[in-house]
Amino acid sequence: MFLASGGGTVTTILLDILIVLVAAKVAAEFAERVGIPAVAAEIVAGILVGPSVLGLVAENDVLLVLGEIGVILLLLEVGMEMDLRELRAVGRASSTVAVIGVVGPMALGYVAMQVLGESTNTALFMGAALAATSVGVTARVFSDLRALGTVEARTVLGAAVVDDVLGLLILTVVVRIVTGGSVSVLSVASIIAVAVGFLVITTVLGSRFAPSLFRAVHRYARSPGTLVALALAFSLLFAEFASAAKLAPIVGAFVAGLALSRSEQRERIQRELAPVGHLFVPVFFLGIGINVDVSSFAEPEVLGIAGVLLVLAIIGKLLSALGGIGARGDKWLMGFGMIPRGEVGLIFATIGLSSGVLTDDLYAALLLVVIVTTVLAPPLLKARLRTIQRRRGVEAASGEAMPAGGWLRVDDGTVELAAHPPAEAALRVAFDAATALEAARAPGEDLLDWLGGLGDTVLPWDADATRRLVTVLEFGGDRSWRFLERTGVLERALPELAEALRLRRADPYLLDAGQTLRFELVERVRELPREDEVAARAWSRIEEPSALLLAALVLDTAGPDVDSVPLARAFAARLGLAPEEQRALVTLVDDQGLLRALAMRADGLSEEAVLPAASHLATSELVRSLYVLSVALAPLDAVERRRLDEILGLLLNVVEQDALTGPDARSVVDLRRSEAIALARGRRRVVERIEHAPRGYVLAQDAEAIARQAARIEPPPGRAQARVSVDPVGPGRWRIEVVSRDVPGLLARVAGVLADHGLDVLEATVATWGDGAALESFTVERPPLDPPRLDPDALTDMGGPDAAALEASIGAAFSAPLVSPPNPDAEVAFDDAASPWYTVCEVRSPDRRGLLHMITVGLAAAGASVHSARLVTLDGQAVDRFELTDADGRKLTREAKAAVRAALLDGVMPTRGRRARRRAAAALAAFG
């Protein structure tokens, strides 16, 4: 039996990890539904599964290591979301609020612990633990209430930037002091110098070399996981540097994040690290709960200490609002925003317990303070903020007259209001400001205050707003979207977008709420012309990019968990798009994988594959837009990209032909029908048959074949009858065309007859009409005679199939049961993206006579309608592709696909009637 560190078996450790991960996700889901911070719920979950309550998990070295990785990832994310330029830009009010918010609670906590008789080291540590503020909790509340643009939010979140740096500095110094033994002025000064020196030197060096290092990794790496793996290794290296300097490893992780924040690959690193954080960060918070002795919460001494610390913690943070005196904004709201301790306070508590500075009772008391302040702050913030928003909403409703130069002006790189507009102009002002911010440095205070004061004012959408939104999509940048997120304007006007952002904000480890309104696909679409020559040419020929940009916005908004097509229709309706614009938007979203699927198909460059896609897209504008979207969606390897470029050329060649875009023939289908009708020479019933031919069938045949087959259909044969024609198409090959009435499993029945007659089917096309007429066209060949398998009476001679014999056999097959043997060696795959109209089913199986019959029986038994079939045999392996729909002409559902797979692999047998089963057994015997 293998043993893990800490004495536990591997099985026990794996069970512990399982319990912790499940408990973390259950806690996060519960927190999201009841509206409390996930951190608090995860601590409570740790208490429940830990030794104090259920005893499902005990503290062990493995969970400790996983938790340490989690806290390193958390501080790495904090660093990546901090911009040193923002730290320099923090105003006087924010800096003062931050300093008072750190010094006040720390001093009060230190004095209180001294009064309660604790040692100097313990008092110092407890005071430091009360100093930290959780930016994540406060930012989430401001963001949920669309108040990130208010003066209070700007002050508090600016203070939080300073608070993070001061908190880590205090953590570093205090941990060194309390673990270093004796304390003197010289030792304290030395510790501060080492801490500050480490932060300055590593931040400067990291910021200098990290961007070029990760730019080179991005350029030369071929493995998709290389970049994120090296980013994590980079942060672990800096954590080791911090440890070597006798500082907390999390300080090194924070500095690594600061360095990576300057890298061009920051967003990709954050995106790819997020799933890792979702696994490891909750382990840290559950570990805190696991370490708690819940019985301590009932001890009067613990509750007394917790009560004293809680009061002092709240008072100390409320005092921070004094730093805002003389500045605009509600001081109570500023104070409430500084109250939650959250993640940083918990890190203090954990280090204090592990270093022996805190007893179990003090640890429990501090944990209670952190949980209560984290849970208490959101309702206080929401209540105060709603009161302020109602008051400011009334004040912002009325406006001044618009100046001659418009509502906005740009002064020294700052976009500011030229006058106060009425509330109904909010969308126009916000979009114009967002566009201007791509070139300007920052939004002005007056502009942010006015938009933040709108509260929940309804912002009506119109065509002008749509035009301005597209302008932001095309020309805006990070500052533009950050501005729209802070003001909350876009969410109030687009409820569909608001729901998607709510899901993003539900991520408890998204510490910067200003990053939720980030549309990565939109950014990639915009950046393509700078990075890709072929995409740049396609981009330059798109006359109106609104559909492309809005499609990218919809796909970004939907993400992996939301059906993007209904969302696209809802967006189109909300934006008031014209019918053609709506069709373009929905087509781009619905067919996002069409061109990529063609590029991956072996026959994707064939006319048969390209013409249906060209007919579906119809315009060069839509073809180019879908191509750009396809390139931006995800990386393609060199072969797939080359084929995608070839498909673009083929599609453009088709849709840009004058004959296809002129007034007499607007699509490939129209052109093909026109040519076939001309060959019908005025025969009315044949012309009508061509006019009503299925679109997919018309695209798959040339005009001569359509005219010939339409003539053979007229008049349609009676029930249980078939009309067969046989024409040679090459040595040993014939084209067999069968006209009949449509019946369930028609293709399966005819394919079975052809197999009985010793014919191998190479290709098949199926078409049915609304009046019940059906046509099946086969290209067949006759292999060398196989005496044990073939009945000589079924062959007239080796010169060609006998049409009359085939007609008789097909007529008899109409009443025969549909049966097929199991085919467990078959590989069945489905592709909904390869065709706008059909589900493409590919069946790979060892080749054998009657294989098409076996497959089509399974398709018929599962209720799938076959519209065309393409059959290829390579080295004894059959690769058969079928275009399928259900009985209503729609693509197959998940359940229908499962039924098809089961029928193909398990075979088909009738379940009723002794006579039917005997006939089925005889039919199965024919397969050998």
Disulfide bonds with the S-S distance in Angstrom:
none
